[in-house]
Amino acid sequence: MARAIRSGRKRSAGVDPAGLRLWAPWRYPYLRTAGKSSTGCIFCLGELTNTARRKRLVLHTGTYAMVMLNAYPYNNGHVMVAPCRHLASPELLDRGERNELNELVTRSIELLRKALNPEGFNIGANLGRIAGAGFADHLHWHVVPRWAGDNNFMPVLASTRVLSQHLLDSYRRLHPLFKAIKANLA
């Protein structure tokens, strides 16, 4: 996780001009590739081994839709729900896809409440690159748990989000809960 380290500079009048440094090395791959075209779609999974599922943070794959943790989350437990088919907009979904996506968004909220006890959620989709979609060609919903005080000055002043839980810790906590969905969707 992020660590704050005091600057080695001398303090003047008890003030550290550099303040605290927040190290967030997991953000570097995202920043390095931001704005560049991707070599593939993160939501088009194909057949995955259990090791590959964990590496790609896939929590659940259903008949028509899947759930995965966001590798660059807005908050702890931030998941994305996407159709298995590579489609850009909701009106292109068939009834089975719409039903399963809706069910998985609902179940994600239920399981995130159980695992993380958030006080609220942000849920939404960005349709098109101009709307902020990182993967504009593959429709997906964001389900973001929220807590009182989880938003602070860091995103505004330092373009940095402070997360209190490591991404793999989130995966280990959520994956067993999402495994049970398959039996309940039938």
C-alpha positions, 0 to 999 in steps of 0.5 A: 500500500501507499506509504508516506515518507518524510522528505529528507530536506531541512525544515525551515521554521518547523515546516517541511516544504516538500510535505509528505510523499505518498508512494503509489507504485501500482499507479505507474503502469496506468499512468505510463499507458494512459491515452495510448491504445491498448493491445486488447480488451480487458473484458474479452476473457476467453478461457482462463486458468484459475491463475489467469483469473486471479491475475486479471482480478476476475471474480465471476464469469457467467453465461452472458456477463462477468465481474472483475475488480478494477485494477485502478480503483476509485475506492476499495472493492471497486468492481466492474460488471460487463457483458461477455460479448464485446459491445459498446452500448446497452441498446445492443444487448439482448434480453439475456445479457440485460437480465444477467448484467442487472442481476450481477450489479445487484448481487455485487452490491449485496456481496460488497455490503457483506464483505466491506460494509460500505455506507453507500455506492456509486454505480454507473457506466461511461458510454464513449471515450468522451464520457470517460470510458477507458474501454469505450468499445466494451460496455461496463458498469462501475460499482464503487463502494463508498464510506463517509470521509473516503474522499479527501483532498488527494484526488483534487490536489495531487491526482492521487487516490488513497486506498486502505486495502491492497487490490489482492486483499480485496480479491481474496476477500471477495472471490469466495463470495462471488463464486457462490453466484453461479449456483444462485443465478440458475 
